Amino acid sequence: MTATVIGDLTAELEIPAGGTLSRVLYRDDRLRVVGFAFDTGQELTEHSSALPVVIQVVKGRLELELGADKAEASPGTWIHLPPRLPHTVRATEPTVMLLTMLS
């Protein structure tokens, strides 16, 4: 068994001009970590996950709709979403985010 090391998430997840990038950074039988890079104004429209998820902002700022609630997220923000909670993610500036899916 070996460790997985990413020395610089912002270098690994370069923010595309006018777009969104998503990349699976790690996957095993218990969790999956997906990195997202959003340019300003880019979003993930309303959706939900069958699994619980954790959102962490590495760089930038997000506006989130979490069911009936709204939240803003900046670097250091940690958000846990239960399964099937509808949510929307919108970047208000160039943003790098980690999404961890827990089995």
Biopython code that builds the backbone (N, CA, C, O; Angstrom):
import numpy as np
from Bio.PDB.StructureBuilder import StructureBuilder

atoms = [
    (1, "MET", "N", (0.841, -1.174, 0.000)),
    (1, "MET", "CA", (0.000, 0.000, 0.000)),
    (1, "MET", "C", (0.890, 1.243, 0.000)),
    (1, "MET", "O", (1.895, 1.281, 0.710)),
    (2, "THR", "N", (0.533, 2.251, -0.784)),
    (2, "THR", "CA", (1.317, 3.481, -0.865)),
    (2, "THR", "C", (0.436, 4.692, -0.563)),
    (2, "THR", "O", (-0.787, 4.642, -0.692)),
    (3, "ALA", "N", (1.078, 5.755, -0.167)),
    (3, "ALA", "CA", (0.383, 7.007, 0.109)),
    (3, "ALA", "C", (0.104, 7.736, -1.202)),
    (3, "ALA", "O", (0.830, 7.575, -2.183)),
    (4, "THR", "N", (-0.954, 8.535, -1.205)),
    (4, "THR", "CA", (-1.248, 9.418, -2.326)),
    (4, "THR", "C", (-0.950, 10.837, -1.875)),
    (4, "THR", "O", (-1.506, 11.304, -0.881)),
    (5, "VAL", "N", (-0.083, 11.521, -2.594)),
    (5, "VAL", "CA", (0.323, 12.879, -2.229)),
    (5, "VAL", "C", (0.099, 13.806, -3.417)),
    (5, "VAL", "O", (0.569, 13.536, -4.522)),
    (6, "ILE", "N", (-0.616, 14.895, -3.185)),
    (6, "ILE", "CA", (-0.755, 15.966, -4.171)),
    (6, "ILE", "C", (-0.155, 17.195, -3.505)),
    (6, "ILE", "O", (-0.720, 17.725, -2.549)),
    (7, "GLY", "N", (0.983, 17.646, -4.005)),
    (7, "GLY", "CA", (1.715, 18.725, -3.370)),
    (7, "GLY", "C", (1.049, 20.082, -3.473)),
    (7, "GLY", "O", (1.217, 20.916, -2.583)),
    (8, "ASP", "N", (0.286, 20.327, -4.548)),
    (8, "ASP", "CA", (-0.344, 21.628, -4.753)),
    (8, "ASP", "C", (-1.649, 21.432, -5.513)),
    (8, "ASP", "O", (-1.644, 21.261, -6.732)),
    (9, "LEU", "N", (-2.754, 21.458, -4.799)),
    (9, "LEU", "CA", (-4.056, 21.241, -5.432)),
    (9, "LEU", "C", (-4.370, 22.293, -6.491)),
    (9, "LEU", "O", (-4.978, 21.982, -7.516)),
    (10, "THR", "N", (-3.959, 23.532, -6.249)),
    (10, "THR", "CA", (-4.273, 24.581, -7.218)),
    (10, "THR", "C", (-3.516, 24.389, -8.527)),
    (10, "THR", "O", (-4.000, 24.793, -9.585)),
    (11, "ALA", "N", (-2.335, 23.780, -8.470)),
    (11, "ALA", "CA", (-1.596, 23.471, -9.701)),
    (11, "ALA", "C", (-2.208, 22.259, -10.406)),
    (11, "ALA", "O", (-2.227, 22.198, -11.635)),
    (12, "GLU", "N", (-2.700, 21.309, -9.639)),
    (12, "GLU", "CA", (-3.327, 20.098, -10.184)),
    (12, "GLU", "C", (-4.667, 20.410, -10.842)),
    (12, "GLU", "O", (-5.079, 19.731, -11.782)),
    (13, "LEU", "N", (-5.343, 21.442, -10.343)),
    (13, "LEU", "CA", (-6.691, 21.790, -10.809)),
    (13, "LEU", "C", (-6.694, 23.211, -11.366)),
    (13, "LEU", "O", (-7.234, 24.132, -10.752)),
    (14, "GLU", "N", (-6.089, 23.370, -12.524)),
    (14, "GLU", "CA", (-6.002, 24.696, -13.148)),
    (14, "GLU", "C", (-7.397, 25.153, -13.575)),
    (14, "GLU", "O", (-8.144, 24.395, -14.193)),
    (15, "ILE", "N", (-7.737, 26.385, -13.244)),
    (15, "ILE", "CA", (-9.063, 26.933, -13.525)),
    (15, "ILE", "C", (-9.147, 27.292, -15.012)),
    (15, "ILE", "O", (-8.375, 28.123, -15.491)),
    (16, "PRO", "N", (-10.078, 26.672, -15.742)),
    (16, "PRO", "CA", (-10.198, 26.962, -17.174)),
    (16, "PRO", "C", (-10.942, 28.288, -17.402)),
    (16, "PRO", "O", (-11.935, 28.568, -16.731)),
    (17, "ALA", "N", (-10.463, 29.090, -18.339)),
    (17, "ALA", "CA", (-11.129, 30.352, -18.653)),
    (17, "ALA", "C", (-12.549, 30.070, -19.139)),
    (17, "ALA", "O", (-12.749, 29.366, -20.129)),
    (18, "GLY", "N", (-13.534, 30.631, -18.430)),
    (18, "GLY", "CA", (-14.927, 30.492, -18.832)),
    (18, "GLY", "C", (-15.503, 29.107, -18.666)),
    (18, "GLY", "O", (-16.534, 28.798, -19.263)),
    (19, "GLY", "N", (-14.866, 28.260, -17.869)),
    (19, "GLY", "CA", (-15.356, 26.891, -17.769)),
    (19, "GLY", "C", (-15.202, 26.267, -16.408)),
    (19, "GLY", "O", (-14.893, 26.929, -15.417)),
    (20, "THR", "N", (-15.428, 24.962, -16.391)),
    (20, "THR", "CA", (-15.336, 24.149, -15.184)),
    (20, "THR", "C", (-14.529, 22.897, -15.504)),
    (20, "THR", "O", (-14.692, 22.293, -16.564)),
    (21, "LEU", "N", (-13.663, 22.520, -14.580)),
    (21, "LEU", "CA", (-12.872, 21.300, -14.703)),
    (21, "LEU", "C", (-13.205, 20.408, -13.522)),
    (21, "LEU", "O", (-13.316, 20.893, -12.396)),
    (22, "SER", "N", (-13.365, 19.123, -13.755)),
    (22, "SER", "CA", (-13.498, 18.171, -12.644)),
    (22, "SER", "C", (-12.562, 17.005, -12.914)),
    (22, "SER", "O", (-12.419, 16.547, -14.047)),
    (23, "ARG", "N", (-11.923, 16.530, -11.833)),
    (23, "ARG", "CA", (-10.959, 15.448, -11.968)),
    (23, "ARG", "C", (-11.004, 14.587, -10.716)),
    (23, "ARG", "O", (-10.947, 15.104, -9.600)),
    (24, "VAL", "N", (-11.106, 13.267, -10.898)),
    (24, "VAL", "CA", (-11.026, 12.348, -9.765)),
    (24, "VAL", "C", (-9.571, 12.329, -9.298)),
    (24, "VAL", "O", (-8.666, 11.998, -10.064)),
    (25, "LEU", "N", (-9.360, 12.687, -8.032)),
    (25, "LEU", "CA", (-8.009, 12.745, -7.472)),
    (25, "LEU", "C", (-7.661, 11.487, -6.695)),
    (25, "LEU", "O", (-6.490, 11.127, -6.576)),
    (26, "TYR", "N", (-8.684, 10.819, -6.165)),
    (26, "TYR", "CA", (-8.454, 9.600, -5.393)),
    (26, "TYR", "C", (-9.743, 8.794, -5.363)),
    (26, "TYR", "O", (-10.843, 9.343, -5.308)),
    (27, "ARG", "N", (-9.577, 7.469, -5.401)),
    (27, "ARG", "CA", (-10.750, 6.584, -5.321)),
    (27, "ARG", "C", (-10.322, 5.264, -4.699)),
    (27, "ARG", "O", (-9.308, 4.679, -5.080)),
    (28, "ASP", "N", (-11.114, 4.807, -3.735)),
    (28, "ASP", "CA", (-10.972, 3.441, -3.235)),
    (28, "ASP", "C", (-12.372, 2.934, -2.919)),
    (28, "ASP", "O", (-13.353, 3.565, -3.314)),
    (29, "ASP", "N", (-12.489, 1.814, -2.219)),
    (29, "ASP", "CA", (-13.808, 1.231, -1.981)),
    (29, "ASP", "C", (-14.634, 1.985, -0.937)),
    (29, "ASP", "O", (-15.819, 1.695, -0.776)),
    (30, "ARG", "N", (-14.038, 2.948, -0.223)),
    (30, "ARG", "CA", (-14.769, 3.683, 0.808)),
    (30, "ARG", "C", (-14.988, 5.156, 0.498)),
    (30, "ARG", "O", (-15.916, 5.767, 1.029)),
    (31, "LEU", "N", (-14.145, 5.738, -0.357)),
    (31, "LEU", "CA", (-14.331, 7.155, -0.665)),
    (31, "LEU", "C", (-13.812, 7.506, -2.042)),
    (31, "LEU", "O", (-12.992, 6.802, -2.632)),
    (32, "ARG", "N", (-14.324, 8.627, -2.532)),
    (32, "ARG", "CA", (-13.883, 9.169, -3.816)),
    (32, "ARG", "C", (-13.709, 10.668, -3.620)),
    (32, "ARG", "O", (-14.599, 11.336, -3.095)),
    (33, "VAL", "N", (-12.563, 11.197, -4.041)),
    (33, "VAL", "CA", (-12.282, 12.621, -3.926)),
    (33, "VAL", "C", (-12.191, 13.201, -5.338)),
    (33, "VAL", "O", (-11.391, 12.761, -6.164)),
    (34, "VAL", "N", (-13.036, 14.201, -5.585)),
    (34, "VAL", "CA", (-13.071, 14.849, -6.891)),
    (34, "VAL", "C", (-12.686, 16.311, -6.697)),
    (34, "VAL", "O", (-13.245, 16.999, -5.844)),
    (35, "GLY", "N", (-11.735, 16.776, -7.489)),
    (35, "GLY", "CA", (-11.360, 18.183, -7.473)),
    (35, "GLY", "C", (-12.107, 18.919, -8.566)),
    (35, "GLY", "O", (-12.241, 18.425, -9.686)),
    (36, "PHE", "N", (-12.591, 20.107, -8.231)),
    (36, "PHE", "CA", (-13.284, 20.966, -9.192)),
    (36, "PHE", "C", (-12.557, 22.296, -9.278)),
    (36, "PHE", "O", (-12.058, 22.805, -8.275)),
    (37, "ALA", "N", (-12.497, 22.856, -10.478)),
    (37, "ALA", "CA", (-11.978, 24.204, -10.692)),
    (37, "ALA", "C", (-13.022, 24.958, -11.510)),
    (37, "ALA", "O", (-13.393, 24.534, -12.605)),
    (38, "PHE", "N", (-13.487, 26.073, -10.970)),
    (38, "PHE", "CA", (-14.543, 26.868, -11.596)),
    (38, "PHE", "C", (-14.039, 28.267, -11.901)),
    (38, "PHE", "O", (-13.390, 28.889, -11.060)),
    (39, "ASP", "N", (-14.329, 28.765, -13.090)),
    (39, "ASP", "CA", (-14.104, 30.176, -13.342)),
    (39, "ASP", "C", (-15.301, 30.947, -12.754)),
    (39, "ASP", "O", (-16.334, 30.352, -12.447)),
    (40, "THR", "N", (-15.156, 32.237, -12.604)),
    (40, "THR", "CA", (-16.223, 33.078, -12.055)),
    (40, "THR", "C", (-17.519, 32.854, -12.821)),
    (40, "THR", "O", (-17.533, 32.854, -14.052)),
    (41, "GLY", "N", (-18.610, 32.661, -12.078)),
    (41, "GLY", "CA", (-19.921, 32.497, -12.683)),
    (41, "GLY", "C", (-20.269, 31.077, -13.085)),
    (41, "GLY", "O", (-21.419, 30.805, -13.433)),
    (42, "GLN", "N", (-19.315, 30.170, -13.048)),
    (42, "GLN", "CA", (-19.595, 28.774, -13.408)),
    (42, "GLN", "C", (-20.308, 28.078, -12.253)),
    (42, "GLN", "O", (-20.130, 28.452, -11.093)),
    (43, "GLU", "N", (-21.108, 27.074, -12.567)),
    (43, "GLU", "CA", (-21.872, 26.414, -11.517)),
    (43, "GLU", "C", (-22.155, 24.959, -11.834)),
    (43, "GLU", "O", (-22.068, 24.506, -12.975)),
    (44, "LEU", "N", (-22.497, 24.248, -10.768)),
    (44, "LEU", "CA", (-23.103, 22.929, -10.871)),
    (44, "LEU", "C", (-24.568, 23.160, -10.545)),
    (44, "LEU", "O", (-24.907, 23.521, -9.418)),
    (45, "THR", "N", (-25.440, 22.953, -11.528)),
    (45, "THR", "CA", (-26.861, 23.187, -11.309)),
    (45, "THR", "C", (-27.407, 22.186, -10.300)),
    (45, "THR", "O", (-26.734, 21.219, -9.943)),
    (46, "GLU", "N", (-28.620, 22.426, -9.849)),
    (46, "GLU", "CA", (-29.192, 21.614, -8.771)),
    (46, "GLU", "C", (-29.105, 20.125, -9.085)),
    (46, "GLU", "O", (-29.474, 19.665, -10.166)),
    (47, "HIS", "N", (-28.609, 19.403, -8.110)),
    (47, "HIS", "CA", (-28.470, 17.948, -8.205)),
    (47, "HIS", "C", (-28.399, 17.403, -6.783)),
    (47, "HIS", "O", (-28.412, 18.173, -5.823)),
    (48, "SER", "N", (-28.324, 16.096, -6.641)),
    (48, "SER", "CA", (-28.148, 15.476, -5.330)),
    (48, "SER", "C", (-27.290, 14.229, -5.508)),
    (48, "SER", "O", (-27.051, 13.767, -6.624)),
    (49, "SER", "N", (-26.841, 13.704, -4.389)),
    (49, "SER", "CA", (-26.008, 12.505, -4.402)),
    (49, "SER", "C", (-26.665, 11.435, -3.547)),
    (49, "SER", "O", (-27.263, 11.742, -2.515)),
    (50, "ALA", "N", (-26.557, 10.192, -3.965)),
    (50, "ALA", "CA", (-27.075, 9.085, -3.161)),
    (50, "ALA", "C", (-26.209, 8.854, -1.923)),
    (50, "ALA", "O", (-26.630, 8.188, -0.978)),
    (51, "LEU", "N", (-24.994, 9.411, -1.937)),
    (51, "LEU", "CA", (-24.049, 9.230, -0.836)),
    (51, "LEU", "C", (-23.877, 10.540, -0.071)),
    (51, "LEU", "O", (-24.129, 11.611, -0.622)),
    (52, "PRO", "N", (-23.449, 10.468, 1.199)),
    (52, "PRO", "CA", (-23.069, 11.700, 1.889)),
    (52, "PRO", "C", (-21.809, 12.274, 1.245)),
    (52, "PRO", "O", (-20.941, 11.532, 0.786)),
    (53, "VAL", "N", (-21.722, 13.611, 1.218)),
    (53, "VAL", "CA", (-20.563, 14.260, 0.628)),
    (53, "VAL", "C", (-20.046, 15.364, 1.544)),
    (53, "VAL", "O", (-20.777, 15.902, 2.375)),
    (54, "VAL", "N", (-18.765, 15.687, 1.369)),
    (54, "VAL", "CA", (-18.139, 16.805, 2.062)),
    (54, "VAL", "C", (-17.564, 17.733, 1.004)),
    (54, "VAL", "O", (-16.868, 17.291, 0.091)),
    (55, "ILE", "N", (-17.862, 19.034, 1.133)),
    (55, "ILE", "CA", (-17.323, 20.059, 0.241)),
    (55, "ILE", "C", (-16.308, 20.871, 1.030)),
    (55, "ILE", "O", (-16.580, 21.293, 2.154)),
    (56, "GLN", "N", (-15.131, 21.090, 0.436)),
    (56, "GLN", "CA", (-14.088, 21.918, 1.034)),
    (56, "GLN", "C", (-13.590, 22.896, -0.023)),
    (56, "GLN", "O", (-13.268, 22.493, -1.141)),
    (57, "VAL", "N", (-13.525, 24.178, 0.325)),
    (57, "VAL", "CA", (-13.016, 25.191, -0.593)),
    (57, "VAL", "C", (-11.521, 25.362, -0.344)),
    (57, "VAL", "O", (-11.093, 25.606, 0.784)),
    (58, "VAL", "N", (-10.739, 25.233, -1.398)),
    (58, "VAL", "CA", (-9.284, 25.381, -1.324)),
    (58, "VAL", "C", (-8.890, 26.813, -1.673)),
    (58, "VAL", "O", (-8.001, 27.394, -1.051)),
    (59, "LYS", "N", (-9.566, 27.375, -2.680)),
    (59, "LYS", "CA", (-9.254, 28.715, -3.177)),
    (59, "LYS", "C", (-10.529, 29.307, -3.751)),
    (59, "LYS", "O", (-11.302, 28.588, -4.383)),
    (60, "GLY", "N", (-10.770, 30.584, -3.552)),
    (60, "GLY", "CA", (-11.905, 31.256, -4.155)),
    (60, "GLY", "C", (-13.118, 31.323, -3.240)),
    (60, "GLY", "O", (-13.011, 31.185, -2.022)),
    (61, "ARG", "N", (-14.280, 31.541, -3.860)),
    (61, "ARG", "CA", (-15.528, 31.683, -3.102)),
    (61, "ARG", "C", (-16.683, 31.043, -3.873)),
    (61, "ARG", "O", (-16.758, 31.101, -5.100)),
    (62, "LEU", "N", (-17.568, 30.436, -3.103)),
    (62, "LEU", "CA", (-18.758, 29.790, -3.663)),
    (62, "LEU", "C", (-20.014, 30.311, -2.996)),
    (62, "LEU", "O", (-20.000, 30.670, -1.819)),
    (63, "GLU", "N", (-21.100, 30.352, -3.753)),
    (63, "GLU", "CA", (-22.443, 30.499, -3.208)),
    (63, "GLU", "C", (-23.093, 29.134, -3.363)),
    (63, "GLU", "O", (-23.025, 28.527, -4.432)),
    (64, "LEU", "N", (-23.724, 28.650, -2.294)),
    (64, "LEU", "CA", (-24.353, 27.337, -2.331)),
    (64, "LEU", "C", (-25.808, 27.430, -1.925)),
    (64, "LEU", "O", (-26.168, 28.197, -1.032)),
    (65, "GLU", "N", (-26.631, 26.651, -2.579)),
    (65, "GLU", "CA", (-28.000, 26.410, -2.147)),
    (65, "GLU", "C", (-28.013, 24.978, -1.659)),
    (65, "GLU", "O", (-27.718, 24.051, -2.414)),
    (66, "LEU", "N", (-28.355, 24.800, -0.398)),
    (66, "LEU", "CA", (-28.320, 23.487, 0.264)),
    (66, "LEU", "C", (-29.729, 23.182, 0.737)),
    (66, "LEU", "O", (-30.099, 23.515, 1.863)),
    (67, "GLY", "N", (-30.517, 22.546, -0.126)),
    (67, "GLY", "CA", (-31.925, 22.389, 0.182)),
    (67, "GLY", "C", (-32.557, 23.774, 0.207)),
    (67, "GLY", "O", (-32.435, 24.528, -0.759)),
    (68, "ALA", "N", (-33.232, 24.119, 1.305)),
    (68, "ALA", "CA", (-33.873, 25.429, 1.446)),
    (68, "ALA", "C", (-32.912, 26.496, 1.971)),
    (68, "ALA", "O", (-33.273, 27.672, 2.024)),
    (69, "ASP", "N", (-31.706, 26.110, 2.355)),
    (69, "ASP", "CA", (-30.741, 27.042, 2.939)),
    (69, "ASP", "C", (-29.755, 27.556, 1.895)),
    (69, "ASP", "O", (-29.520, 26.926, 0.864)),
    (70, "LYS", "N", (-29.186, 28.725, 2.201)),
    (70, "LYS", "CA", (-28.128, 29.292, 1.368)),
    (70, "LYS", "C", (-26.895, 29.468, 2.233)),
    (70, "LYS", "O", (-26.997, 29.715, 3.435)),
    (71, "ALA", "N", (-25.719, 29.340, 1.608)),
    (71, "ALA", "CA", (-24.461, 29.512, 2.339)),
    (71, "ALA", "C", (-23.423, 30.088, 1.392)),
    (71, "ALA", "O", (-23.509, 29.929, 0.175)),
    (72, "GLU", "N", (-22.445, 30.758, 1.975)),
    (72, "GLU", "CA", (-21.270, 31.198, 1.236)),
    (72, "GLU", "C", (-20.081, 30.435, 1.780)),
    (72, "GLU", "O", (-20.011, 30.144, 2.974)),
    (73, "ALA", "N", (-19.148, 30.113, 0.904)),
    (73, "ALA", "CA", (-17.987, 29.331, 1.315)),
    (73, "ALA", "C", (-16.728, 29.976, 0.757)),
    (73, "ALA", "O", (-16.693, 30.419, -0.391)),
    (74, "SER", "N", (-15.692, 30.020, 1.594)),
    (74, "SER", "CA", (-14.389, 30.560, 1.220)),
    (74, "SER", "C", (-13.326, 29.563, 1.677)),
    (74, "SER", "O", (-13.671, 28.555, 2.293)),
    (75, "PRO", "N", (-12.054, 29.808, 1.398)),
    (75, "PRO", "CA", (-11.034, 28.845, 1.803)),
    (75, "PRO", "C", (-11.118, 28.502, 3.285)),
    (75, "PRO", "O", (-11.204, 29.381, 4.143)),
    (76, "GLY", "N", (-11.090, 27.212, 3.559)),
    (76, "GLY", "CA", (-11.213, 26.727, 4.926)),
    (76, "GLY", "C", (-12.626, 26.293, 5.296)),
    (76, "GLY", "O", (-12.824, 25.665, 6.337)),
    (77, "THR", "N", (-13.615, 26.619, 4.456)),
    (77, "THR", "CA", (-14.994, 26.202, 4.740)),
    (77, "THR", "C", (-15.137, 24.700, 4.531)),
    (77, "THR", "O", (-14.587, 24.134, 3.586)),
    (78, "TRP", "N", (-15.882, 24.068, 5.428)),
    (78, "TRP", "CA", (-16.135, 22.624, 5.399)),
    (78, "TRP", "C", (-17.638, 22.433, 5.496)),
    (78, "TRP", "O", (-18.271, 22.948, 6.418)),
    (79, "ILE", "N", (-18.223, 21.687, 4.543)),
    (79, "ILE", "CA", (-19.676, 21.489, 4.505)),
    (79, "ILE", "C", (-19.964, 20.005, 4.315)),
    (79, "ILE", "O", (-19.443, 19.378, 3.393)),
    (80, "HIS", "N", (-20.800, 19.444, 5.195)),
    (80, "HIS", "CA", (-21.251, 18.054, 5.053)),
    (80, "HIS", "C", (-22.680, 18.065, 4.536)),
    (80, "HIS", "O", (-23.535, 18.771, 5.071)),
    (81, "LEU", "N", (-22.939, 17.280, 3.495)),
    (81, "LEU", "CA", (-24.290, 17.148, 2.942)),
    (81, "LEU", "C", (-24.761, 15.717, 3.117)),
    (81, "LEU", "O", (-24.058, 14.779, 2.744)),
    (82, "PRO", "N", (-25.951, 15.544, 3.685)),
    (82, "PRO", "CA", (-26.493, 14.191, 3.789)),
    (82, "PRO", "C", (-26.930, 13.683, 2.416)),
    (82, "PRO", "O", (-27.086, 14.472, 1.484)),
    (83, "PRO", "N", (-27.126, 12.388, 2.288)),
    (83, "PRO", "CA", (-27.581, 11.837, 1.003)),
    (83, "PRO", "C", (-28.886, 12.488, 0.551)),
    (83, "PRO", "O", (-29.747, 12.823, 1.365)),
    (84, "ARG", "N", (-29.011, 12.656, -0.749)),
    (84, "ARG", "CA", (-30.220, 13.130, -1.417)),
    (84, "ARG", "C", (-30.611, 14.581, -1.126)),
    (84, "ARG", "O", (-31.725, 14.979, -1.465)),
    (85, "LEU", "N", (-29.745, 15.380, -0.517)),
    (85, "LEU", "CA", (-30.058, 16.793, -0.310)),
    (85, "LEU", "C", (-29.799, 17.545, -1.618)),
    (85, "LEU", "O", (-28.664, 17.567, -2.093)),
    (86, "PRO", "N", (-30.832, 18.163, -2.210)),
    (86, "PRO", "CA", (-30.599, 18.925, -3.440)),
    (86, "PRO", "C", (-29.667, 20.101, -3.138)),
    (86, "PRO", "O", (-29.811, 20.774, -2.117)),
    (87, "HIS", "N", (-28.713, 20.339, -4.040)),
    (87, "HIS", "CA", (-27.787, 21.450, -3.833)),
    (87, "HIS", "C", (-27.283, 21.997, -5.165)),
    (87, "HIS", "O", (-27.235, 21.299, -6.178)),
    (88, "THR", "N", (-26.909, 23.280, -5.119)),
    (88, "THR", "CA", (-26.355, 24.001, -6.253)),
    (88, "THR", "C", (-25.073, 24.663, -5.784)),
    (88, "THR", "O", (-25.000, 25.145, -4.653)),
    (89, "VAL", "N", (-24.058, 24.692, -6.643)),
    (89, "VAL", "CA", (-22.763, 25.294, -6.320)),
    (89, "VAL", "C", (-22.442, 26.303, -7.414)),
    (89, "VAL", "O", (-22.454, 25.963, -8.597)),
    (90, "ARG", "N", (-22.148, 27.568, -7.017)),
    (90, "ARG", "CA", (-21.851, 28.628, -7.984)),
    (90, "ARG", "C", (-20.604, 29.392, -7.537)),
    (90, "ARG", "O", (-20.519, 29.823, -6.388)),
    (91, "ALA", "N", (-19.643, 29.559, -8.435)),
    (91, "ALA", "CA", (-18.405, 30.279, -8.123)),
    (91, "ALA", "C", (-18.620, 31.779, -8.301)),
    (91, "ALA", "O", (-19.080, 32.227, -9.351)),
    (92, "THR", "N", (-18.284, 32.553, -7.265)),
    (92, "THR", "CA", (-18.370, 34.010, -7.368)),
    (92, "THR", "C", (-17.018, 34.623, -7.715)),
    (92, "THR", "O", (-16.919, 35.829, -7.939)),
    (93, "GLU", "N", (-15.985, 33.798, -7.759)),
    (93, "GLU", "CA", (-14.654, 34.165, -8.242)),
    (93, "GLU", "C", (-13.968, 32.856, -8.637)),
    (93, "GLU", "O", (-14.491, 31.787, -8.321)),
    (94, "PRO", "N", (-12.825, 32.897, -9.312)),
    (94, "PRO", "CA", (-12.147, 31.643, -9.667)),
    (94, "PRO", "C", (-11.929, 30.788, -8.400)),
    (94, "PRO", "O", (-11.390, 31.261, -7.400)),
    (95, "THR", "N", (-12.362, 29.528, -8.473)),
    (95, "THR", "CA", (-12.445, 28.688, -7.265)),
    (95, "THR", "C", (-11.943, 27.275, -7.518)),
    (95, "THR", "O", (-12.160, 26.700, -8.584)),
    (96, "VAL", "N", (-11.265, 26.729, -6.512)),
    (96, "VAL", "CA", (-10.887, 25.318, -6.482)),
    (96, "VAL", "C", (-11.578, 24.700, -5.275)),
    (96, "VAL", "O", (-11.494, 25.226, -4.165)),
    (97, "MET", "N", (-12.260, 23.581, -5.496)),
    (97, "MET", "CA", (-13.071, 22.922, -4.473)),
    (97, "MET", "C", (-12.782, 21.424, -4.476)),
    (97, "MET", "O", (-12.533, 20.836, -5.528)),
    (98, "LEU", "N", (-12.816, 20.817, -3.305)),
    (98, "LEU", "CA", (-12.744, 19.366, -3.186)),
    (98, "LEU", "C", (-14.113, 18.827, -2.791)),
    (98, "LEU", "O", (-14.787, 19.385, -1.926)),
    (99, "LEU", "N", (-14.508, 17.751, -3.427)),
    (99, "LEU", "CA", (-15.745, 17.057, -3.096)),
    (99, "LEU", "C", (-15.359, 15.624, -2.718)),
    (99, "LEU", "O", (-14.779, 14.896, -3.525)),
    (100, "THR", "N", (-15.685, 15.229, -1.491)),
    (100, "THR", "CA", (-15.391, 13.878, -1.029)),
    (100, "THR", "C", (-16.692, 13.131, -0.883)),
    (100, "THR", "O", (-17.576, 13.566, -0.145)),
    (101, "MET", "N", (-16.828, 12.008, -1.576)),
    (101, "MET", "CA", (-18.009, 11.141, -1.485)),
    (101, "MET", "C", (-17.654, 9.988, -0.563)),
    (101, "MET", "O", (-16.628, 9.330, -0.733)),
    (102, "LEU", "N", (-18.520, 9.753, 0.420)),
    (102, "LEU", "CA", (-18.265, 8.729, 1.434)),
    (102, "LEU", "C", (-19.194, 7.544, 1.230)),
    (102, "LEU", "O", (-20.413, 7.710, 1.203)),
    (103, "SER", "N", (-18.638, 6.364, 1.089)),
    (103, "SER", "CA", (-19.475, 5.155, 0.935)),
    (103, "SER", "C", (-19.933, 4.659, 2.281)),
    (103, "SER", "O", (-20.644, 3.657, 2.361)),
]
sb = StructureBuilder()
sb.init_structure("model")
sb.init_model(0)
sb.init_chain("A")
sb.init_seg("    ")
for serial, (resi, resn, name, xyz) in enumerate(atoms, 1):
    if name == "N":
        sb.init_residue(resn, " ", resi, " ")
    sb.init_atom(name, np.array(xyz, "f"), 0.0, 1.0, " ", f" {name:<3s}", serial, name[0])
structure = sb.get_structure()
